[in-house]
Amino acid sequence: MKLLEYEAKDIFKKYGIPVAEGLVVKKTDDPGINVCNLGDEVVIKAQVDVGGRGKAGGVVICSAGEAQDRIREMFVRDIKGIPVETILVEEKLPITDEYYVSITLDRSKKAPVILFSAEGGVDIEETAKKNPDALRRVRVSPMLDDIPDFMMREMLRDSPKELSAVVKSLYRVFCKSDATLAEINPLVTTEKGVYAADAKIIVDDNALNRQGISVNRDLTERERLAEELGFSYVELEGSIGVIGNGAGLTMSTLDMIEYYGGKAANFLDVGGGADRARVCSAVKLVAGMEGVEVIVVNLLGGITRCDEVAAGIVEAGVPQKVVVRLAGTNEAEGKRILSEKGYQMLDSMEEVVKFAVGEVA
Amino acid sequence: MIYGDKNTGVIVQGATGRQGAFHIDLMNRYSESVGGKGVVAGVTPGKGGQEIHGVPVYNSVREALLEHDASVSVLFVPGFAAGDSIMEAAYNGLELVVAITEHIPVHDTMRAISYAGLEGCSVIGPNCPGTMSPGELKLGIMPAQLAMRGNVGVISRSGTLTYEVVNELSRAEIGQSTIVGIGGDPVIGETFVNVLERFEKDPETKAVVLIGEVGGNLEEEGASFSNLPLVTYIAGVSAPPEKRMGHAGAIVAGGEGDAGSKIRRLESIGITVAEKPSDIPVLVREIL
């Protein structure tokens, strides 16, 4: 789950990473907020999870006197379609230079990797393309809980030594917060010292519990409901509802739909061993999405029993047409239950998909 | 047979949970049908002394190994404790841990795999269906009835999609030497590269089917290493960017790992890429 800038900065502070003096303002707060102690000039930053926030008007620099008006304005607009609920008001830092640092996972080496560039404050992917040498990478063994000093020297080279303490603290944040990404862009130097001018942390969804996060904000309400039911679920924009078991098989079903010229409405993996009740709620969930005209059920029974699946589909009794491919454990019984109720059944993934695409064409 | 045979002794960590108990039974039914050794002991801390489907349960891996001969652990321990259990298995000298568990925090996985490496222990998974060599050994949760013994190795990041492909292969009378589900998490122990290296040394394996999905670049990395004839299939051509498609690893982020570019990179190094799972048997026949 992505943390917002002010949440990430709260964590930074705990680990001794300096951030600008700031105030968090919620939409529901008293609008007569006093920002005078932040200095003559302030930066007003919308706390929304979108890329290119600055260009979209989500970051405004103004005098302390104008701040109240600017804050009110920002609360009534949205940034790339996302309404602003929270604003971070900060002192304006007298920036000398800007750097980039991030820590993420190197999947192929199974270890954290630190990326550093002396060209911060810009789109780092652009830098990586235009000038690959400007981006330095070092990998850290997951068994180490600190970055060795020589690695810091290799990485920083001519950049100020003061950055080292921040990078080392960021590595602790990365490990202790179960982060899959911890990024500071830009990391800035000023006459007063080094600061994290922005902050980005993505917390591993598998570790939300032990990080004390009870609700995954990155999910839509329907996706959250699906998660509570034990499904993996993603909403898309087509008209063919999809229910499968196993991520790969479900993804492949979506691909087949695209291959035959259709558009999937969703991705729903019921998981292993789904029983009648789970299948029933899956079918209802997908049928409840706007614009779903037909539903493809593609289940390959291993732990999952086809008779349970069939009973669940019948119990859901949704108005849309449900096309079913069932194979594996208790297949015959499952097919009997469905054929008695007149459900359309086909023997392969390809056939059900072709049929469904034909239905909406 | 790249991870063991009939004579391989197996323990199950997380033996007393619903999944652990269920699959001890299935694994042992399979080992009985092929005359193998199967699961000889279970481990669940605090539950020692019980029996699960006739298999004795111990409080620790160490205690289990005092009484039984085993070299592999199949792990069903819940996510929050699974990293610790992988390290326990490695510490006690097991050669292989097959981590079925889903939802292990990735930092735990990284540390556990790194530690297991120090002890010379390989890890398959986590978040995987395990591996089987038809007629010899089943480690994990694959439905055994779909598989058929033969000369094609299968490596996959997915569970049920593997069954789909194995089913297609068996129906076309193309048997499998070993089937390995390496798991859908962003960080996994045995990668395509490691498994392909094992297949290259395996006299039974004449060709390999590699089933990948969106996210990362492990498929290309693996395929470029292999001297064996390969057929690949990549799921997730239609996956939208930044959305997690079920597997934690299946996310297209920052333009890296999307199925289209993955397929182009594979084809550019001369690897056959199947458009649909049902095309795989035909393509395998062409390279066998």
HADDOCK unambig.tbl for C-alpha pairs under 7 A between the chains (distance, minus, plus):
assign (segid A and resid 107 and name CA) (segid B and resid 186 and name CA) 6.00 0.50 0.50
assign (segid A and resid 107 and name CA) (segid B and resid 187 and name CA) 5.41 0.50 0.50
assign (segid A and resid 108 and name CA) (segid B and resid 218 and name CA) 6.50 0.50 0.50
assign (segid A and resid 110 and name CA) (segid B and resid 110 and name CA) 5.89 0.50 0.50
assign (segid A and resid 110 and name CA) (segid B and resid 187 and name CA) 5.66 0.50 0.50
assign (segid A and resid 111 and name CA) (segid B and resid 110 and name CA) 6.36 0.50 0.50
assign (segid A and resid 142 and name CA) (segid B and resid 110 and name CA) 6.12 0.50 0.50
assign (segid A and resid 142 and name CA) (segid B and resid 111 and name CA) 5.35 0.50 0.50
assign (segid A and resid 142 and name CA) (segid B and resid 114 and name CA) 6.96 0.50 0.50
assign (segid A and resid 143 and name CA) (segid B and resid 111 and name CA) 5.89 0.50 0.50
assign (segid A and resid 178 and name CA) (segid B and resid 107 and name CA) 6.38 0.50 0.50
assign (segid A and resid 204 and name CA) (segid B and resid 105 and name CA) 6.70 0.50 0.50
assign (segid A and resid 206 and name CA) (segid B and resid 103 and name CA) 5.10 0.50 0.50
assign (segid A and resid 206 and name CA) (segid B and resid 104 and name CA) 6.10 0.50 0.50
assign (segid A and resid 206 and name CA) (segid B and resid 105 and name CA) 4.92 0.50 0.50
assign (segid A and resid 207 and name CA) (segid B and resid 105 and name CA) 5.18 0.50 0.50
assign (segid A and resid 232 and name CA) (segid B and resid 246 and name CA) 4.99 0.50 0.50
assign (segid A and resid 234 and name CA) (segid B and resid 245 and name CA) 6.90 0.50 0.50
assign (segid A and resid 245 and name CA) (segid B and resid 160 and name CA) 6.91 0.50 0.50
assign (segid A and resid 246 and name CA) (segid B and resid 159 and name CA) 6.18 0.50 0.50
assign (segid A and resid 246 and name CA) (segid B and resid 160 and name CA) 5.28 0.50 0.50
assign (segid A and resid 247 and name CA) (segid B and resid 158 and name CA) 6.78 0.50 0.50
assign (segid A and resid 247 and name CA) (segid B and resid 245 and name CA) 6.68 0.50 0.50
assign (segid A and resid 247 and name CA) (segid B and resid 246 and name CA) 4.97 0.50 0.50
assign (segid A and resid 247 and name CA) (segid B and resid 247 and name CA) 6.08 0.50 0.50
assign (segid A and resid 248 and name CA) (segid B and resid 158 and name CA) 5.00 0.50 0.50
assign (segid A and resid 248 and name CA) (segid B and resid 159 and name CA) 6.81 0.50 0.50
assign (segid A and resid 248 and name CA) (segid B and resid 160 and name CA) 6.62 0.50 0.50
assign (segid A and resid 248 and name CA) (segid B and resid 161 and name CA) 5.19 0.50 0.50
assign (segid A and resid 248 and name CA) (segid B and resid 235 and name CA) 6.52 0.50 0.50
assign (segid A and resid 249 and name CA) (segid B and resid 160 and name CA) 5.64 0.50 0.50
assign (segid A and resid 249 and name CA) (segid B and resid 161 and name CA) 4.38 0.50 0.50
assign (segid A and resid 251 and name CA) (segid B and resid 235 and name CA) 6.02 0.50 0.50
assign (segid A and resid 251 and name CA) (segid B and resid 236 and name CA) 5.44 0.50 0.50
assign (segid A and resid 252 and name CA) (segid B and resid 235 and name CA) 5.13 0.50 0.50
assign (segid A and resid 252 and name CA) (segid B and resid 236 and name CA) 6.33 0.50 0.50
assign (segid A and resid 254 and name CA) (segid B and resid 238 and name CA) 6.55 0.50 0.50
assign (segid A and resid 255 and name CA) (segid B and resid 236 and name CA) 6.22 0.50 0.50
assign (segid A and resid 255 and name CA) (segid B and resid 237 and name CA) 5.76 0.50 0.50
assign (segid A and resid 255 and name CA) (segid B and resid 238 and name CA) 5.32 0.50 0.50
assign (segid A and resid 258 and name CA) (segid B and resid 238 and name CA) 6.62 0.50 0.50
assign (segid A and resid 269 and name CA) (segid B and resid 246 and name CA) 6.80 0.50 0.50
assign (segid A and resid 300 and name CA) (segid B and resid 160 and name CA) 6.73 0.50 0.50
assign (segid A and resid 302 and name CA) (segid B and resid 143 and name CA) 5.36 0.50 0.50
